[in-house]
């Protein structure tokens, strides 16, 4: 049985773009919404922009949830 090296697997995952995240934050700061009025939605929108490498963000057409569970006991 071959084993998956999680460090190698992690290298395959593209990281969100920090420059795009800053662009999204600057765009949000120009909006007429008071800072913090949207709660964590601000943070989520900035993360999504960085993950998509797009400001403004594109609509999420087919959202998915991935659940990882383990029994380490």
PAFIVO-217457 format. One record per residue (C-alpha): residue number from 1; residue in three letters; x, y, z. Coordinates in Angstrom, 3 decimals, decimal comma, padded with zeros to 6 digits. Example, Ala and Ser with C-alpha at 12.3 -4.5 7.8 and 13.67 -1.06 7.14 Angstrom:
// residues 2
+-----+--------+----------+----------+----------+
| num | residu |        x |        y |        z |
+-----+--------+----------+----------+----------+
|   1 |    ALA |  012,300 | -004,500 |  007,800 |
|   2 |    SER |  013,670 | -001,060 |  007,140 |
+-----+--------+----------+----------+----------+
//
This chain:
// residues 73
+-----+--------+----------+----------+----------+
| num | residu |        x |        y |        z |
+-----+--------+----------+----------+----------+
|   1 |    UNK |  000,000 |  000,000 |  000,000 |
|   2 |    UNK |  001,441 |  003,377 | -000,946 |
|   3 |    UNK |  001,321 |  006,162 |  001,587 |
|   4 |    UNK |  000,373 |  009,731 |  000,822 |
|   5 |    UNK |  002,961 |  012,198 |  002,040 |
|   6 |    UNK |  000,882 |  015,127 |  003,289 |
|   7 |    UNK |  003,799 |  017,546 |  002,950 |
|   8 |    UNK |  004,047 |  016,729 | -000,769 |
|   9 |    UNK |  000,271 |  016,985 | -001,110 |
|  10 |    UNK |  000,279 |  020,373 |  000,604 |
|  11 |    UNK |  002,755 |  021,680 | -001,977 |
|  12 |    UNK |  000,146 |  021,041 | -004,693 |
|  13 |    UNK | -002,367 |  023,433 | -003,132 |
|  14 |    UNK | -002,246 |  026,952 | -004,536 |
|  15 |    UNK | -002,219 |  029,533 | -001,765 |
|  16 |    UNK | -004,479 |  032,610 | -001,821 |
|  17 |    UNK | -002,773 |  035,684 | -003,315 |
|  18 |    UNK | -001,885 |  038,174 | -000,552 |
|  19 |    UNK | -001,619 |  041,039 | -003,065 |
|  20 |    UNK | -005,153 |  040,428 | -004,287 |
|  21 |    UNK | -006,316 |  040,240 | -000,672 |
|  22 |    UNK | -004,854 |  043,708 | -000,078 |
|  23 |    UNK | -006,614 |  044,953 | -003,236 |
|  24 |    UNK | -009,913 |  043,569 | -001,902 |
|  25 |    UNK | -009,331 |  045,213 |  001,472 |
|  26 |    UNK | -008,631 |  048,566 | -000,208 |
|  27 |    UNK | -011,779 |  048,191 | -002,310 |
|  28 |    UNK | -013,852 |  047,446 |  000,802 |
|  29 |    UNK | -012,424 |  050,513 |  002,538 |
|  30 |    UNK | -013,748 |  052,680 | -000,326 |
|  31 |    UNK | -017,314 |  051,396 |  000,194 |
|  32 |    UNK | -019,884 |  053,446 |  002,101 |
|  33 |    UNK | -020,366 |  050,663 |  004,665 |
|  34 |    UNK | -018,994 |  051,469 |  008,153 |
|  35 |    UNK | -015,922 |  049,436 |  009,113 |
|  36 |    UNK | -016,942 |  046,193 |  010,811 |
|  37 |    UNK | -020,632 |  046,554 |  009,892 |
|  38 |    UNK | -020,563 |  043,293 |  007,952 |
|  39 |    UNK | -018,786 |  041,350 |  010,696 |
|  40 |    UNK | -016,776 |  038,366 |  009,462 |
|  41 |    UNK | -018,249 |  038,758 |  005,971 |
|  42 |    UNK | -015,538 |  041,377 |  005,289 |
|  43 |    UNK | -012,823 |  038,853 |  006,132 |
|  44 |    UNK | -014,516 |  036,099 |  004,135 |
|  45 |    UNK | -014,866 |  038,334 |  001,062 |
|  46 |    UNK | -011,178 |  039,272 |  001,220 |
|  47 |    UNK | -010,178 |  035,603 |  001,529 |
|  48 |    UNK | -012,432 |  034,652 | -001,405 |
|  49 |    UNK | -010,945 |  037,422 | -003,560 |
|  50 |    UNK | -007,446 |  036,157 | -002,744 |
|  51 |    UNK | -008,418 |  032,533 | -003,439 |
|  52 |    UNK | -010,016 |  033,479 | -006,776 |
|  53 |    UNK | -007,265 |  036,019 | -007,599 |
|  54 |    UNK | -010,048 |  038,421 | -008,599 |
|  55 |    UNK | -011,360 |  041,753 | -007,326 |
|  56 |    UNK | -014,322 |  041,980 | -007,246 |
|  57 |    UNK | -015,000 |  038,324 | -006,513 |
|  58 |    UNK | -016,791 |  036,081 | -008,972 |
|  59 |    UNK | -020,031 |  034,386 | -007,940 |
|  60 |    UNK | -019,608 |  030,922 | -006,439 |
|  61 |    UNK | -021,714 |  028,850 | -008,834 |
|  62 |    UNK | -021,393 |  025,415 | -007,230 |
|  63 |    UNK | -020,417 |  025,710 | -003,557 |
|  64 |    UNK | -019,278 |  022,553 | -001,785 |
|  65 |    UNK | -018,533 |  021,504 |  001,753 |
|  66 |    UNK | -015,695 |  019,101 |  002,488 |
|  67 |    UNK | -015,769 |  017,375 |  005,853 |
|  68 |    UNK | -012,734 |  015,658 |  007,333 |
|  69 |    UNK | -013,207 |  013,485 |  010,392 |
|  70 |    UNK | -010,976 |  011,209 |  012,365 |
|  71 |    UNK | -011,028 |  008,915 |  015,356 |
|  72 |    UNK | -007,707 |  009,297 |  017,079 |
|  73 |    UNK | -008,727 |  007,575 |  020,287 |
+-----+--------+----------+----------+----------+
//
